Amino acid sequence: MKALVDTSLLVRYLTGDPPHLAERAAQVLDGEETLGLTEVALVETAYVLESVMSFKSLSMRPRQADF
């Protein structure tokens, strides 16, 4: 493991917003490199998606389950 995934990367990847950052996030997360993911990053991501970005109920979707 060379790097940890942060909240911003996850939010960009899951929302596709803004597109140029979402593409870069996808390149990192869909790559061959093994990345670390903390519980803190997951909780922060859920908070941002529900509170800031107004996503309604969060549920595990296939794209998220790939982690």
N, C-alpha and C positions, 0 to 999 in steps of 0.2 A: 504494500500500500504506500503510495507516494503522496496522496493528498486526501483531505477531508472535503466532503461536499457541504456547502453552506446553504443557508436559507434562500438567498437571492438566486442561486443557481437552480434550486428546486422550483421556486416560484416561476422563474422565466420558462423553464422546461415544461411545467404543467399548464401554464396559461398561454404560452406562445406570444407573450407581450413583454416588451416590444419585439417585433419579429427578428431584428438583427441580433439581439441578445439571446432570444430563444433558440436561434440557429446555433449560436456558439455554445449554449448550454447543452443542446442535443449532441453536438460533436463530442463534448466532454463525457456526458453520461452514457451515450451509446457506443463509446469507444471501447477498446480492448483493455484499458488500464483498470486495475482493481482500485476502487475508491472506498474510503471510509465514510460512514454516515452515523451521526450521533442522534440520540433520542432528542436532544435539545433542538437540533436542526429540524427534525420532524414535527415537534410541537410548535416551533416558531412558524414553520411553513403552514401548518393547519390554522394557526392564529391569523396569519397574514391573509390567507385565502378566505377565511370566514369573516374576518373583521374589516380588513382594509379593502379587499377586492370584492366583497359582497357575495362570495360563493355561498349558496345556501348549505344544506346538509352535505358534509363531506363523507364520502364512502370510498372504499378502496376500489379503484378502477384498474383494468388490466395494465395500463401504462405505469401506474404507481406500483403495482405488484411486482414489476420487473426489478425493483430494488432488492 
